[in-house]
Amino acid sequence: EYMGPHLLPMASLTTVMDHATVVVGYARDVCASLYQNDPYHVAIELALAVWVLYLMFKRSYSPKALPEKLTQKEISELVEEWTPVPLCPPLTERQANSPESPILESIEP
């Protein structure tokens, strides 16, 4: 007997709901079994899942407003106050007079 085209989606929806009920019941049984066998493991995994969700949904970092730009006078003052720091300590008398000190005179490609 023909039930009409509008009843067919309801039949397939009922089938999907039945399958979903079975899957949810199975997942619930597996989770309960895992929790009974190793509750600490489940607690740690749950905490990690919550942490991952937190990281995914938190707002991205937004830096504070940029500081005001320096005036030309302030830049000049900073440049005048600046003293360069040596990259290496000064040579000792022995190092300066040593004939073994390599001296780079040119670089050839």
Contacts in CASP RR format, 6 or more apart in sequence:
PFRMAT RR
TARGET T0000
AUTHOR 0000-0000-0000
METHOD contacts of the structure
MODEL  1
EYMGPHLLPMASLTTVMDHATVVVGYARDVCASLYQNDPYHVAIELALAV
WVLYLMFKRSYSPKALPEKLTQKEISELVEEWTPVPLCPPLTERQANSPE
SPILESIEP
31 42 0 8 1.000
34 41 0 8 1.000
34 42 0 8 1.000
35 42 0 8 1.000
70 78 0 8 1.000
95 101 0 8 1.000
END
